[in-house]
Amino acid sequence: MLDEILEMILEDALERMDKTIADFRGKLQGIRAGRATPMMLQDVKVNAYGKMMPLNHLASVTAPQPDLIIVQPWDRATFRSVERAIMSSDLGLNPSNDGALIRVPVPPLTEERRRALVRSARRLGEEAKIAIRNIRRHAKDDVKATQEEEKLSEDMRYLAEGRLQDETNSFVRKIDDILRVKEHAIMEI
């Protein structure tokens, strides 16, 4: 049985790891896998009103067709800025502005582009794993400091560190599983 303080440290670490997984899933949704989604434009920043703003703060974004995204800016003054931001993003999209809304045709993925998207997904996966390991490292430092401050036994510290490592391994496997599914979806024709 672990000390109450050590339990709290482990719970906090697990909660932060869960948030890392949720963030990783959210970032993966922005990577295109076959059909157009509004999430593809979630990271696009627009220079409007003198500062950089997320696209979804300036316009509504919808995907009425599998190969088309419609962006409708709420303020006509931001049309050119929104269009430029979409063009300059690394998504390889070429928007067209008809004065009322911006149409963003999403071309079918080439083999080369699919491989680039898989590399991008793997990079995001590695960043998520690094975040998980950093959480583990901080929690391990907290466990060691608590053991010394509270004069707990080394066995209790090793038990807590063992559970922390088991949970870390579990979260890393989750990231690998999520990544494997996404890679399959990207490479699927």
N, C-alpha and C positions, 0 to 999 in steps of 0.2 A: 504494500500500500504506500503510495506516494504522499508526501507532505502536501498540504493544501496550497501552499505558495507555488510549489513545483507544478501541481495540477493546473493552476491558473496560468503559469508561463506556457505550458504545453497547449492549453486551450486557446490562448492568444495566438500562438504560432500557427495552430491549425486553422484558425479563423483567417489569418492573413494569407495562408497558403490557398484557402478556398477562394479568397478574393483575387489572388493571382491567376488561378485557373479560370475564373469568370472573366477577368480582363483578357486573358489569352483567347478565350472563345470569342469574345467581342471583336478582338482584332482580326481573328481568322474569318469572321463573317464579312469583313471588308475586302477579303481576297475573293475574287470572282472565280466561280466554279461552274461554268456552263451557261448560267442565265444572269441577266441584269438584275441587280437589287439596289435599293436606295442606300444600303450599307456600304456599297462600293465607294460612295462619295463622303463617307463619314469623317475622313481625315483631311478633306480639302479645306484649306484656310483661305479666306477671301480678304483682300485689302479693301476695307470699306469704312467710311466715316473716320478715317485717320488711324485705324488700327486693324490688326489681323483678327478676323472673326471666323468661327466655324460656319460652314455653308448652311447648316440647318438652322442657324440663328437669323439668316437673311432670306431664306426661301423654303418653299415646300418641295420635297423631292419624292417622286413616285416612279414606279416601274410598271406601266400598264401592259407592256409586252415583254417577252423574254429577251428581246434584243434592243430595247429602248428605255432610256431613263428620261423623265420629264422634270425639269427644274423650273419652278415658277417663283422668281424673286418677288418679294412683297413691295419693294420700292424700285420704281423704274430707273432710278439713278444708279442702282447697283448692277444693272444688266451686264455692262461691259466688264466690270470687275469680276463678277461671278463667272462669266464666260472665259476670261483670261485665266482665272484660278483653275478651272477645270482643264483647260488646255495645258497649263504649265505643270499640272500634277503628273506624277510618274505612272499614271494609269493608261496612257496611250489612247486617250479618247479625244474626239474632235467634235465639239459641240457646235450647233447651229442656232442662231438667234433669229426668231421671226418677229420680234417686237413685243409679243405677248408672253412668250415662254421660250425656254431654251431646251431644244431637243438634243439628247446625247445618244446617238446610235452606238450600240455596243457590238463591234464586229466579232465574228466567231474567233475562238482562240486558235492560234497556230501552235504547232508542236514546240517551237522555240519559246513562245510566250508561256505555254503551259509549264515548261521546265523552269522558266524564270519565276513563275508564281510559286512553284514547289520550293525553289530555293528561298524565296521570300517567306513562305510558311515555315520552313525549317529554321530560318533565322529567328522568327518570332518564337518558335518553340524553344530554341536555345536560350533566348532572353528570358523566357518564363522559367526555364530550369535554373538559370543563374539566380533569378529572384527567389525561387524556392530555397536554393542553397544558402542565399544570404539570410533569409528568415531563419533557417536552421542554425546558422552560425551565431546570429544574435541571440536566439533562444538558448543555445548551448552556453554562451557567455553568461546569460542571465542565470541559468541553472547553476553554473559554477560559482558565481558571485553569491547567490542565495545560499548555497551549501556552506560556503565559508562564513557568511554573516550569521546564519541561523544555527551554525555548528551541527549540521546534519551529517549523517554517515555517508561515506564515499559510496557504499552500496546503493543508497537512495539516489545519489547523483548519477551513477552508472545506469541504474534502472530508468531514470528519466531520460538520459541521453540515448539509451537503447530504444525507448519508445519513440523518441523524436526522430531517430534515424529510420525506424520502420515506417513512420508516417511520411517522412521525406521521400523514401523509396516509393511508397504508394503514390504520392503526388507526381513524381517524375514518370512513373508508369502511366498515369492518367494522361499526362501531356503527350507521351509517345503514342498512346491509343488514339487520342483526339487528332493528333498530327497524321497518323496513318490513314484515318478515315478521310480527312481533308485532302491529303495527297491523292488518294484514290478518286475522290470526287473531281479534283482538278484534272487528272490525267484521263478520266473517262470521256469518251467522245460522244 
